[in-house]
């Protein structure tokens, strides 16, 4: 939503908006000259609106949304607006139940550094851009294609990548097969003729559509091999039908990010980015805010913050921390996101969190949902085998962490746990000063 706000603001339009709570992102929009309010207040809606854009995360009962629909003003979903914009451009769409924000950001960085001045609408703040939106001068646009509410069906991409097909958003789709059939397969069929589609090699059979190119680590038509860690970088070789690149260095941790980089390299090479430019662009990629973001580090503690809100994403983040810091005690604070997701994936969450040495579970962040009887963070805790697990309220952080003396700390989740990141960082700085 904020990327669209920046898009219209950059075209000289007056942009007004509502969000549930203030965040660094909304404050940045306000600093840029946009108006944001945080209460359901009809008097805060400006007159003479031309267009209303909303996300399905806003409940249908929201008073402002109901009022605006009654006024006869065009009311479109975010995905519909992205679809309208993209129809006038050559679209590269990155889809998948996880990995799409990182992958779309890597693609954007490789293309722009390699001479393809693309526009991009991203699902996170790319650190190289300082934004989730950038406007380019070419006819290419990179769009993160969101499966929630079948939003990506509004897109008609020329190029697409599908990073993962793990079950998610079952509150929307009902079951995993429906997610595949009415979501991802329908999306893949929206591709324009003459384009290319890359699918993660372990997932291609799930998609079940001919004509897909595959990618992965040690597998696929486009593959990375010889993955290792050297001097704080992931280093790997890359090969496809057009040749091989050896000794590529990439600063993002985790094999899952190497895999994301693999398809980004494939797309960039397909669009003619030179190998030397690719090599340098990979090295200079700084990552995405809240995607294994390094928040703080001293001799005793290193602290990462990650958006992980699916069992696979938890496993990836925890695995990356283990790989980077073998033998160090790993403490994780997890805030489950949505009652339905917690209900559907409680076992998966428990299994992933059991890979921590110490775990703290915060209350569920509800977002758009009402509570479900019996679905709480305790449901996940009771499925875990690890003894060092605590339930806590968000406001108990960071003081609670003082009891753990964490060596490697992770905060994990897609809700308002992000509000605690800065207080935790300040706590760690104060503790360091007292030593």
Secondary structure, DSSP 8 states (H G I E B T S, - for coil): -HHHHHHHHTTT---EEE-SS--HHHHHHHHTT-EEE-S--GGGS-SS-S-EEE-TTS-TT-HHHHHHHHTT--EEEHHHHHHHHHTTSEEEEEE-SSSHHHHHHHHHHHHHHTT---EEEEEEEETTTTEEEE--SSSEEEEE---GGGGGGG---SEEEE-------HHHHSSHHHHIIIIIIHHHTTS-TT-EEEEETTTHHHH--TT-EEEEES-SSEEEEEEEEETTEEEEEEEETTEEEEEEEE-S-SHHHHHHHHHHHHHHHHTT--HHHHHHHHHH---BTTSSEEEEE-SS-EEEEE---SHHHHHHHHHHHHHHSTTS-EEEEEEEE-HHHHHHHHHHHHHHHTTSSEEEEEEEE-TT----TT-SHHHHHTT---S-EEEE-GGGTTGGGGGT--SEEEEE-SSGGGGHHHHHHHHHHHHHHH-
